[in-house]
Amino acid sequence: MKVQILQTDKLVPIKLPEICAPRLELLKRFDKASNKRIIYVKAPGGCGKTVSTLLWMQKSGYTPIWLGLDEYDNTPSAFYRFFCSALFSAIPQKESLSAVIMEPAFNDSPVEYTIDILSRFSFDDGRYALVLDDFYFITNEEIQKSMIYILKRLPLSITVIILSRNELPRFFAPLDKDGKIEFITASELAFKSDEIRWFFSGYGRFITEEEADQIYSLT
């Protein structure tokens, strides 16, 4: 049986805007955070979590493994089938391994099947960024509990980036306690006054520091 992993919008990052303001300090912050196993980016919607992550991956040369999550991924079978599909789409495997996620039994034991898949997965020596975008949709406690065991089984060449509007799930506390998670917050994503002035100057608008502070307050 030949199994094809279909490339869908949920597996493809958004396109970056044609014009992006350089966020050198923020990108350095991502660089530092990548020394940890997991980067947890927590901020309200519209703060630039996704764009900032894409800019950093572009700069750093990471190959993205992208999961664009929504409310229909909030069951263990749907979530882990999507999780494995994302891995297969970025790092192709033997058809026999890819076929596992299509077996009816996968629905009954998705965590166990995912662990088995990872134990047989052939990872190369590339640098990957596994991005769980809109993770706030994942409220199912069975998924949250099991994820720490799944993430531990990924090779160290994969940096995990979780983008969410919510606080870190309590089930991730052991990873945080072990120093495996670095946090990036809304205050770090926000444009600072000097960045705002630089951006405006690129369009021939030379605003004062006070005006930049007002724009910062408004946005």
GROMACS elastic network, one bead per residue, 0.5 to 0.9 nm:
[ bonds ]
;  ai    aj funct       b0    kb
    1    95     6  0.78210   500
    1    96     6  0.81547   500
    1    99     6  0.79190   500
    2    95     6  0.63600   500
    2    96     6  0.84143   500
    2    99     6  0.78871   500
    3    95     6  0.60294   500
    3    96     6  0.82412   500
    3    98     6  0.65606   500
    3    99     6  0.58449   500
    3   102     6  0.85677   500
    4    95     6  0.82870   500
    4    98     6  0.80594   500
    4    99     6  0.86534   500
    5    85     6  0.63465   500
    5    86     6  0.85020   500
    5    88     6  0.69254   500
    5    89     6  0.61787   500
    5    98     6  0.79604   500
    6    85     6  0.83123   500
    6    89     6  0.77500   500
    7    10     6  0.80998   500
    7    11     6  0.62883   500
    7    12     6  0.75679   500
    7    86     6  0.87811   500
    7    89     6  0.70546   500
    8    11     6  0.54310   500
    8    12     6  0.67127   500
    9    12     6  0.51369   500
    9    13     6  0.77213   500
    9    14     6  0.85135   500
    9    68     6  0.78946   500
   10    13     6  0.76782   500
   10    66     6  0.74625   500
   10    67     6  0.59366   500
   10    69     6  0.70851   500
   11    65     6  0.74753   500
   11    66     6  0.51040   500
   11    67     6  0.53261   500
   11    68     6  0.63016   500
   11    82     6  0.87961   500
   11    85     6  0.85850   500
   11    86     6  0.63012   500
   11    89     6  0.80988   500
   12    15     6  0.88593   500
   12    64     6  0.87043   500
   12    65     6  0.83446   500
   12    66     6  0.60587   500
   12    67     6  0.76762   500
   12    68     6  0.77030   500
   13    16     6  0.87468   500
   13    50     6  0.85347   500
   13    54     6  0.78818   500
   13    64     6  0.80641   500
   13    65     6  0.88444   500
   13    66     6  0.62566   500
   13    67     6  0.82411   500
   13    68     6  0.76824   500
   14    50     6  0.81885   500
   14    51     6  0.82354   500
   14    54     6  0.85456   500
   15    18     6  0.87248   500
   15    51     6  0.86960   500
   15    54     6  0.88124   500
   16    19     6  0.81437   500
   16    20     6  0.77217   500
   16    51     6  0.65839   500
   16    54     6  0.74430   500
   16    55     6  0.79344   500
   17    20     6  0.62057   500
   17    51     6  0.84521   500
   20    23     6  0.86308   500
   20    51     6  0.88667   500
   20    55     6  0.86429   500
   21   195     6  0.83103   500
   21   198     6  0.89279   500
   21   199     6  0.65022   500
   22    25     6  0.88898   500
   22    26     6  0.89582   500
   22    27     6  0.87582   500
   22    55     6  0.87566   500
   22   195     6  0.85321   500
   22   199     6  0.86485   500
   23    26     6  0.52698   500
   23    27     6  0.60693   500
   23    28     6  0.86245   500
   23    52     6  0.81867   500
   23    55     6  0.86588   500
   23   191     6  0.82773   500
   23   195     6  0.77942   500
   24    27     6  0.51588   500
   24    28     6  0.62441   500
   24    29     6  0.86571   500
   25    28     6  0.50460   500
   25    29     6  0.62679   500
   25    30     6  0.88367   500
   26    30     6  0.64257   500
   26    31     6  0.86797   500
   26    52     6  0.79955   500
   26    56     6  0.86600   500
   26   188     6  0.69744   500
   26   189     6  0.69389   500
   27    30     6  0.50121   500
   27    31     6  0.62329   500
   27    32     6  0.87343   500
   27    52     6  0.77760   500
   27    53     6  0.86131   500
   27    55     6  0.77446   500
   27    56     6  0.56572   500
   27    59     6  0.82835   500
   28    32     6  0.62859   500
   28    33     6  0.85606   500
   28    56     6  0.86906   500
   29    32     6  0.52023   500
   29    33     6  0.61555   500
   29    34     6  0.86540   500
   29   184     6  0.80615   500
   29   188     6  0.84483   500
   30    34     6  0.60540   500
   30    39     6  0.81387   500
   30    52     6  0.89850   500
   30    53     6  0.80970   500
   30    56     6  0.68661   500
   30   184     6  0.79812   500
   31    34     6  0.52742   500
   31    35     6  0.72797   500
   31    56     6  0.79699   500
   31    60     6  0.81824   500
   32    35     6  0.57992   500
   32    36     6  0.81655   500
   32   182     6  0.88316   500
   33    36     6  0.58726   500
   33    37     6  0.86766   500
   33    38     6  0.80682   500
   33    39     6  0.62130   500
   33   181     6  0.82238   500
   33   182     6  0.54655   500
   33   183     6  0.74670   500
   33   184     6  0.80089   500
   34    37     6  0.69984   500
   34    38     6  0.72883   500
   34    39     6  0.66457   500
   34   159     6  0.67621   500
   34   160     6  0.86762   500
   34   161     6  0.88926   500
   34   182     6  0.78527   500
   35    38     6  0.85918   500
   35   159     6  0.87311   500
   35   180     6  0.89575   500
   35   182     6  0.84793   500
   36    39     6  0.70141   500
   36   159     6  0.80327   500
   36   179     6  0.74599   500
   36   180     6  0.52912   500
   36   181     6  0.57820   500
   36   182     6  0.61642   500
   37   151     6  0.89969   500
   37   156     6  0.74645   500
   37   158     6  0.82470   500
   37   159     6  0.60045   500
   37   160     6  0.65575   500
   37   161     6  0.88764   500
   37   175     6  0.89533   500
   37   179     6  0.85191   500
   37   181     6  0.60426   500
   37   182     6  0.79988   500
   38   159     6  0.62358   500
   38   161     6  0.58012   500
   38   162     6  0.74579   500
   38   175     6  0.88070   500
   38   180     6  0.61149   500
   38   182     6  0.63140   500
   38   183     6  0.85793   500
   39   159     6  0.77382   500
   39   160     6  0.62349   500
   39   162     6  0.62307   500
   39   163     6  0.84818   500
   39   180     6  0.86643   500
   39   181     6  0.57752   500
   39   183     6  0.59194   500
   39   184     6  0.72672   500
   40   160     6  0.84171   500
   40   161     6  0.59692   500
   40   163     6  0.62628   500
   40   164     6  0.76526   500
   40   168     6  0.76509   500
   40   181     6  0.67628   500
   40   182     6  0.61150   500
   40   184     6  0.62354   500
   40   185     6  0.84121   500
   41    49     6  0.66897   500
   41    53     6  0.89223   500
   41   161     6  0.73032   500
   41   162     6  0.60328   500
   41   164     6  0.62793   500
   41   165     6  0.83264   500
   41   182     6  0.84936   500
   41   183     6  0.58992   500
   41   185     6  0.59348   500
   41   186     6  0.81734   500
   42    49     6  0.77953   500
   42   162     6  0.82333   500
   42   163     6  0.61740   500
   42   164     6  0.50671   500
   42   165     6  0.54039   500
   42   166     6  0.64469   500
   42   167     6  0.68166   500
   42   168     6  0.81534   500
   42   183     6  0.73580   500
   42   184     6  0.63462   500
   42   185     6  0.51444   500
   42   186     6  0.66202   500
   43    46     6  0.83726   500
   43    47     6  0.63563   500
   43    48     6  0.84537   500
   43    49     6  0.71700   500
   43   163     6  0.81534   500
   43   164     6  0.66234   500
   43   165     6  0.50477   500
   43   166     6  0.75168   500
   43   167     6  0.89660   500
   43   184     6  0.83824   500
   43   185     6  0.57446   500
   43   187     6  0.84109   500
   43   189     6  0.82510   500
   44    47     6  0.60997   500
   44    49     6  0.87718   500
   44   164     6  0.78862   500
   44   166     6  0.81037   500
   44   186     6  0.72338   500
   45    48     6  0.77610   500
   45    49     6  0.81202   500
   45   164     6  0.86535   500
   45   165     6  0.66928   500
   46    49     6  0.76734   500
   47    50     6  0.86431   500
   47   186     6  0.65676   500
   47   189     6  0.66194   500
   47   190     6  0.69531   500
   48    51     6  0.53242   500
   48    52     6  0.57601   500
   48    53     6  0.83020   500
   48   186     6  0.86690   500
   48   189     6  0.66987   500
   48   190     6  0.81622   500
   49    52     6  0.54264   500
   49    53     6  0.61755   500
   49    54     6  0.87290   500
   49   133     6  0.88096   500
   49   163     6  0.65082   500
   49   164     6  0.82771   500
   49   186     6  0.84598   500
   49   189     6  0.73281   500
   50    53     6  0.51735   500
   50    54     6  0.62057   500
   50    55     6  0.86615   500
   50   133     6  0.73490   500
   50   163     6  0.73518   500
   51    54     6  0.50873   500
   51    55     6  0.61232   500
   51    56     6  0.86274   500
   52    55     6  0.51255   500
   52    56     6  0.62651   500
   52    57     6  0.87187   500
   52   189     6  0.77119   500
   53    56     6  0.51837   500
   53    57     6  0.62438   500
   53    58     6  0.86044   500
   53   131     6  0.86818   500
   53   161     6  0.82586   500
   53   163     6  0.88482   500
   54    57     6  0.51087   500
   54    58     6  0.60558   500
   54    59     6  0.85564   500
   54    64     6  0.86874   500
   55    58     6  0.51285   500
   55    59     6  0.62007   500
   55    60     6  0.85799   500
   56    59     6  0.50772   500
   56    60     6  0.59496   500
   56    61     6  0.83865   500
   56    62     6  0.85788   500
   57    60     6  0.50393   500
   57    61     6  0.57678   500
   57    62     6  0.51340   500
   57    63     6  0.74000   500
   57    64     6  0.74300   500
   57   129     6  0.74805   500
   58    61     6  0.54699   500
   58    62     6  0.68424   500
   58    63     6  0.85469   500
   59    62     6  0.81428   500
   61   127     6  0.77248   500
   61   128     6  0.86594   500
   62   126     6  0.81576   500
   62   127     6  0.53572   500
   62   128     6  0.50650   500
   62   129     6  0.58667   500
   62   159     6  0.89429   500
   63    90     6  0.80966   500
   63   126     6  0.78029   500
   63   127     6  0.62925   500
   63   129     6  0.60594   500
   63   130     6  0.85601   500
   64    90     6  0.77150   500
   64   127     6  0.89186   500
   64   128     6  0.58037   500
   64   130     6  0.61041   500
   64   131     6  0.70730   500
   65    86     6  0.60724   500
   65    87     6  0.65355   500
   65    89     6  0.79948   500
   65    90     6  0.60832   500
   65    91     6  0.88822   500
   65   128     6  0.68218   500
   65   129     6  0.59239   500
   65   131     6  0.61247   500
   65   132     6  0.87248   500
   66    86     6  0.65246   500
   66    87     6  0.87316   500
   66    90     6  0.88431   500
   66   129     6  0.80659   500
   66   130     6  0.60710   500
   66   131     6  0.50325   500
   66   132     6  0.65973   500
   66   133     6  0.75153   500
   67    82     6  0.75419   500
   67    83     6  0.71240   500
   67    86     6  0.66209   500
   67   130     6  0.78414   500
   67   131     6  0.60694   500
   67   132     6  0.51159   500
   67   133     6  0.60044   500
   67   134     6  0.87415   500
   68   131     6  0.82083   500
   68   132     6  0.65396   500
   68   133     6  0.50186   500
   68   134     6  0.66323   500
   68   135     6  0.84313   500
   69    72     6  0.79601   500
   69    73     6  0.62889   500
   69    74     6  0.86170   500
   69    79     6  0.85241   500
   69   132     6  0.69766   500
   69   133     6  0.59219   500
   69   134     6  0.55670   500
   69   135     6  0.63585   500
   69   136     6  0.86194   500
   69   137     6  0.68468   500
   69   138     6  0.79421   500
   70    73     6  0.57140   500
   70    74     6  0.75438   500
   70   133     6  0.89155   500
   70   134     6  0.69873   500
   70   135     6  0.80131   500
   70   136     6  0.86258   500
   70   137     6  0.56537   500
   70   138     6  0.78484   500
   71    74     6  0.56334   500
   71    75     6  0.89674   500
   71   137     6  0.53606   500
   71   138     6  0.72079   500
   72    75     6  0.74587   500
   72    78     6  0.74936   500
   72    79     6  0.84813   500
   72   137     6  0.85577   500
   73    76     6  0.78199   500
   73    77     6  0.83572   500
   73    78     6  0.52123   500
   73    80     6  0.86030   500
   73    82     6  0.77892   500
   73   137     6  0.78254   500
   73   138     6  0.71822   500
   74    77     6  0.86741   500
   74    78     6  0.69616   500
   74    79     6  0.62802   500
   74   137     6  0.68358   500
   74   138     6  0.51892   500
   74   139     6  0.67348   500
   74   140     6  0.59422   500
   74   143     6  0.78864   500
   75    78     6  0.54112   500
   75    79     6  0.59293   500
   75    80     6  0.84869   500
   75   138     6  0.82971   500
   75   140     6  0.66357   500
   75   142     6  0.83248   500
   75   143     6  0.73271   500
   76    79     6  0.51503   500
   76    80     6  0.59439   500
   76    81     6  0.82685   500
   76   107     6  0.80599   500
   76   109     6  0.85866   500
   76   110     6  0.62925   500
   76   111     6  0.73420   500
   76   140     6  0.78690   500
   76   142     6  0.69525   500
   76   143     6  0.56493   500
   77    80     6  0.55251   500
   77    81     6  0.59746   500
   77    82     6  0.84755   500
   77   106     6  0.70024   500
   77   107     6  0.50182   500
   77   108     6  0.75119   500
   77   109     6  0.76726   500
   77   110     6  0.52239   500
   77   111     6  0.80554   500
   78    81     6  0.52959   500
   78    82     6  0.61323   500
   78    83     6  0.85315   500
   78   107     6  0.80958   500
   78   110     6  0.85423   500
   79    82     6  0.52040   500
   79    83     6  0.60446   500
   79    84     6  0.87216   500
   79   110     6  0.86521   500
   79   138     6  0.86765   500
   79   143     6  0.77781   500
   80    84     6  0.60298   500
   80    85     6  0.82970   500
   80   101     6  0.86083   500
   80   110     6  0.61496   500
   80   111     6  0.70230   500
   80   113     6  0.88594   500
   80   114     6  0.67283   500
   80   143     6  0.85637   500
   81    84     6  0.52989   500
   81    85     6  0.60621   500
   81    86     6  0.86381   500
   81   101     6  0.59012   500
   81   102     6  0.82566   500
   81   106     6  0.81820   500
   81   107     6  0.86989   500
   81   110     6  0.74538   500
   81   114     6  0.81358   500
   82    86     6  0.61611   500
   82    87     6  0.87658   500
   83    86     6  0.52812   500
   83    87     6  0.66072   500
   83    88     6  0.88948   500
   83   114     6  0.86125   500
   84    87     6  0.50910   500
   84    88     6  0.62030   500
   84    89     6  0.85981   500
   84    98     6  0.83691   500
   84   101     6  0.74571   500
   84   114     6  0.70716   500
   84   117     6  0.81419   500
   84   118     6  0.87781   500
   85    88     6  0.50392   500
   85    89     6  0.60554   500
   85    90     6  0.87322   500
   85    98     6  0.80506   500
   85   101     6  0.80350   500
   86    89     6  0.51457   500
   86    90     6  0.64706   500
   86    91     6  0.85486   500
   86   130     6  0.88508   500
   87    90     6  0.53900   500
   87    91     6  0.58121   500
   87    92     6  0.76997   500
   87   130     6  0.86203   500
   88    91     6  0.51108   500
   88    93     6  0.63619   500
   88    98     6  0.69672   500
   89    92     6  0.60734   500
   91   122     6  0.82765   500
   91   123     6  0.72463   500
   91   124     6  0.80390   500
   92    95     6  0.87592   500
   92    98     6  0.84205   500
   92   122     6  0.87766   500
   93    96     6  0.82796   500
   93    97     6  0.66201   500
   93    98     6  0.65386   500
   93   121     6  0.72308   500
   93   122     6  0.69975   500
   94    97     6  0.55060   500
   94    98     6  0.64538   500
   94    99     6  0.87480   500
   95    98     6  0.50045   500
   95    99     6  0.59837   500
   95   100     6  0.88899   500
   96    99     6  0.52212   500
   96   100     6  0.69226   500
   97   100     6  0.55613   500
   97   101     6  0.81592   500
   97   117     6  0.68934   500
   97   120     6  0.78859   500
   97   121     6  0.79322   500
   98   101     6  0.64460   500
   98   102     6  0.79511   500
   98   117     6  0.85779   500
   99   102     6  0.54374   500
   99   103     6  0.69292   500
  100   103     6  0.54379   500
  100   104     6  0.89621   500
  100   105     6  0.88829   500
  100   106     6  0.72612   500
  100   113     6  0.77691   500
  100   117     6  0.78636   500
  101   104     6  0.82017   500
  101   105     6  0.87221   500
  101   106     6  0.59577   500
  101   107     6  0.85809   500
  101   110     6  0.83996   500
  101   113     6  0.78422   500
  101   114     6  0.83041   500
  101   117     6  0.88975   500
  102   105     6  0.85052   500
  102   106     6  0.70725   500
  102   107     6  0.89732   500
  103   106     6  0.55490   500
  103   107     6  0.79407   500
  104   107     6  0.59398   500
  104   108     6  0.77202   500
  105   108     6  0.53364   500
  105   109     6  0.67130   500
  105   110     6  0.82076   500
  105   113     6  0.87537   500
  106   109     6  0.54049   500
  106   110     6  0.50647   500
  106   111     6  0.85504   500
  106   112     6  0.85172   500
  106   113     6  0.62709   500
  106   114     6  0.86275   500
  107   110     6  0.56825   500
  109   112     6  0.55003   500
  109   113     6  0.61609   500
  109   114     6  0.86223   500
  110   113     6  0.51126   500
  110   114     6  0.59918   500
  110   115     6  0.85870   500
  111   114     6  0.51069   500
  111   115     6  0.62141   500
  111   116     6  0.86066   500
  111   143     6  0.84748   500
  111   146     6  0.69898   500
  111   147     6  0.86369   500
  111   150     6  0.79457   500
  112   115     6  0.51485   500
  112   116     6  0.62064   500
  112   117     6  0.86424   500
  113   117     6  0.61194   500
  113   118     6  0.86485   500
  114   118     6  0.61869   500
  114   119     6  0.86038   500
  114   150     6  0.76397   500
  115   118     6  0.51514   500
  115   119     6  0.62316   500
  115   120     6  0.88523   500
  115   149     6  0.83725   500
  115   150     6  0.65095   500
  115   153     6  0.75830   500
  116   119     6  0.51015   500
  116   120     6  0.65492   500
  116   121     6  0.86493   500
  117   120     6  0.52814   500
  117   121     6  0.59114   500
  118   122     6  0.83424   500
  118   150     6  0.83132   500
  118   153     6  0.68021   500
  118   154     6  0.73085   500
  119   122     6  0.86796   500
  119   153     6  0.77393   500
  123   126     6  0.82026   500
  123   155     6  0.76829   500
  123   157     6  0.89991   500
  124   127     6  0.87107   500
  124   157     6  0.88971   500
  125   157     6  0.70605   500
  126   157     6  0.69035   500
  126   158     6  0.85041   500
  127   157     6  0.53226   500
  127   158     6  0.61720   500
  127   159     6  0.79743   500
  128   157     6  0.63872   500
  128   159     6  0.62991   500
  128   160     6  0.85330   500
  129   157     6  0.85075   500
  129   158     6  0.55590   500
  129   160     6  0.58141   500
  129   161     6  0.68534   500
  130   158     6  0.65083   500
  130   159     6  0.60919   500
  130   161     6  0.60355   500
  130   162     6  0.83098   500
  131   159     6  0.84326   500
  131   160     6  0.60373   500
  131   162     6  0.58857   500
  131   163     6  0.74616   500
  132   135     6  0.58711   500
  132   160     6  0.78176   500
  132   161     6  0.62861   500
  132   163     6  0.61018   500
  132   164     6  0.84598   500
  133   136     6  0.85069   500
  133   161     6  0.82034   500
  133   162     6  0.63009   500
  133   164     6  0.69845   500
  134   137     6  0.62392   500
  134   138     6  0.83024   500
  134   162     6  0.79857   500
  134   163     6  0.56661   500
  134   164     6  0.52707   500
  134   165     6  0.74473   500
  135   138     6  0.55444   500
  135   139     6  0.85481   500
  135   162     6  0.65743   500
  135   163     6  0.58957   500
  135   165     6  0.77919   500
  135   166     6  0.82542   500
  136   139     6  0.68875   500
  136   163     6  0.79425   500
  136   164     6  0.50528   500
  136   165     6  0.58230   500
  136   166     6  0.57433   500
  136   167     6  0.87089   500
  137   140     6  0.87664   500
  137   164     6  0.84591   500
  138   141     6  0.83128   500
  138   143     6  0.75281   500
  138   144     6  0.75981   500
  139   142     6  0.88053   500
  139   143     6  0.78889   500
  139   144     6  0.73841   500
  139   169     6  0.86804   500
  140   143     6  0.55211   500
  140   144     6  0.64646   500
  140   145     6  0.87908   500
  141   145     6  0.58985   500
  141   146     6  0.84275   500
  141   169     6  0.89721   500
  141   171     6  0.82164   500
  142   145     6  0.52166   500
  142   146     6  0.61580   500
  142   147     6  0.85180   500
  143   146     6  0.52813   500
  143   147     6  0.59506   500
  144   147     6  0.53556   500
  144   148     6  0.74691   500
  144   169     6  0.70649   500
  144   170     6  0.85504   500
  144   171     6  0.62307   500
  144   172     6  0.75347   500
  145   148     6  0.65910   500
  145   149     6  0.80689   500
  145   170     6  0.88891   500
  145   171     6  0.54775   500
  145   172     6  0.76018   500
  146   149     6  0.55589   500
  146   150     6  0.65425   500
  146   151     6  0.89318   500
  146   171     6  0.87120   500
  147   151     6  0.60283   500
  147   152     6  0.85065   500
  147   171     6  0.88005   500
  147   172     6  0.83099   500
  148   151     6  0.52203   500
  148   152     6  0.62442   500
  148   153     6  0.89159   500
  148   171     6  0.79076   500
  148   172     6  0.65317   500
  148   174     6  0.84826   500
  148   175     6  0.73729   500
  149   152     6  0.52549   500
  149   153     6  0.67375   500
  150   153     6  0.53864   500
  150   154     6  0.70640   500
  151   154     6  0.54203   500
  151   155     6  0.87500   500
  151   160     6  0.81085   500
  152   155     6  0.80142   500
  154   157     6  0.81807   500
  154   158     6  0.67873   500
  155   158     6  0.58498   500
  155   159     6  0.88063   500
  156   159     6  0.70621   500
  163   166     6  0.89782   500
  164   167     6  0.76480   500
  164   168     6  0.84504   500
  166   169     6  0.79991   500
  167   170     6  0.85489   500
  168   171     6  0.83216   500
  168   172     6  0.67908   500
  168   173     6  0.79519   500
  169   172     6  0.56220   500
  169   173     6  0.74686   500
  170   173     6  0.54257   500
  170   174     6  0.87660   500
  171   174     6  0.72885   500
  171   175     6  0.87466   500
  172   175     6  0.55441   500
  172   176     6  0.65405   500
  172   177     6  0.88197   500
  173   177     6  0.59843   500
  173   178     6  0.85562   500
  174   178     6  0.61636   500
  174   179     6  0.87299   500
  174   180     6  0.88246   500
  175   178     6  0.51334   500
  175   179     6  0.64551   500
  175   180     6  0.53190   500
  175   181     6  0.65230   500
  176   179     6  0.51617   500
  176   180     6  0.56423   500
  176   181     6  0.52648   500
  176   182     6  0.81152   500
  177   180     6  0.75781   500
  177   181     6  0.85181   500
  178   181     6  0.81762   500
  179   182     6  0.78088   500
  184   187     6  0.83236   500
  184   188     6  0.64419   500
  184   189     6  0.75925   500
  185   188     6  0.54199   500
  185   189     6  0.64673   500
  185   190     6  0.88876   500
  186   190     6  0.61311   500
  187   190     6  0.53071   500
  187   191     6  0.85478   500
  188   191     6  0.80315   500
  188   192     6  0.88036   500
  189   192     6  0.89293   500
  190   216     6  0.80545   500
  190   219     6  0.84664   500
  191   194     6  0.82102   500
  191   195     6  0.59819   500
  191   196     6  0.63293   500
  191   216     6  0.69924   500
  191   219     6  0.88334   500
  192   195     6  0.52693   500
  192   196     6  0.63006   500
  192   197     6  0.88379   500
  192   212     6  0.84449   500
  192   213     6  0.82778   500
  192   216     6  0.69884   500
  193   196     6  0.51597   500
  193   197     6  0.63543   500
  193   198     6  0.87071   500
  193   209     6  0.68278   500
  193   210     6  0.87220   500
  193   211     6  0.88648   500
  193   212     6  0.52896   500
  193   213     6  0.57290   500
  193   215     6  0.83125   500
  193   216     6  0.66325   500
  194   197     6  0.51270   500
  194   198     6  0.61526   500
  194   199     6  0.85969   500
  194   209     6  0.76628   500
  194   212     6  0.75991   500
  195   198     6  0.50802   500
  195   199     6  0.61176   500
  195   200     6  0.86845   500
  195   212     6  0.88278   500
  196   199     6  0.51282   500
  196   200     6  0.62698   500
  196   201     6  0.86005   500
  196   207     6  0.88886   500
  196   212     6  0.60206   500
  196   213     6  0.86223   500
  196   215     6  0.79571   500
  196   216     6  0.77957   500
  197   200     6  0.52393   500
  197   201     6  0.61101   500
  197   202     6  0.87864   500
  197   205     6  0.83924   500
  197   206     6  0.69068   500
  197   207     6  0.61466   500
  197   208     6  0.74638   500
  197   209     6  0.73238   500
  197   211     6  0.86961   500
  197   212     6  0.61093   500
  198   201     6  0.51093   500
  198   202     6  0.64902   500
  198   206     6  0.83544   500
  199   202     6  0.53777   500
  199   203     6  0.72970   500
  199   205     6  0.87244   500
  200   203     6  0.54581   500
  200   204     6  0.66768   500
  200   205     6  0.51209   500
  200   206     6  0.63762   500
  200   207     6  0.71697   500
  201   206     6  0.50870   500
  201   207     6  0.76036   500
  202   205     6  0.72731   500
  202   206     6  0.87155   500
  203   206     6  0.85460   500
  207   210     6  0.81255   500
  207   211     6  0.60500   500
  207   212     6  0.66735   500
  208   211     6  0.51510   500
  208   212     6  0.62734   500
  208   213     6  0.86508   500
  209   212     6  0.50046   500
  209   213     6  0.61777   500
  209   214     6  0.86872   500
  210   213     6  0.50495   500
  210   214     6  0.63230   500
  210   215     6  0.87745   500
  211   214     6  0.50245   500
  211   215     6  0.63086   500
  211   216     6  0.86049   500
  212   215     6  0.50836   500
  212   216     6  0.61494   500
  212   217     6  0.86736   500
  213   217     6  0.62306   500
  213   218     6  0.86934   500
  214   217     6  0.50927   500
  214   218     6  0.62615   500
  214   219     6  0.87105   500
  215   218     6  0.50908   500
  215   219     6  0.61445   500
  216   219     6  0.53487   500
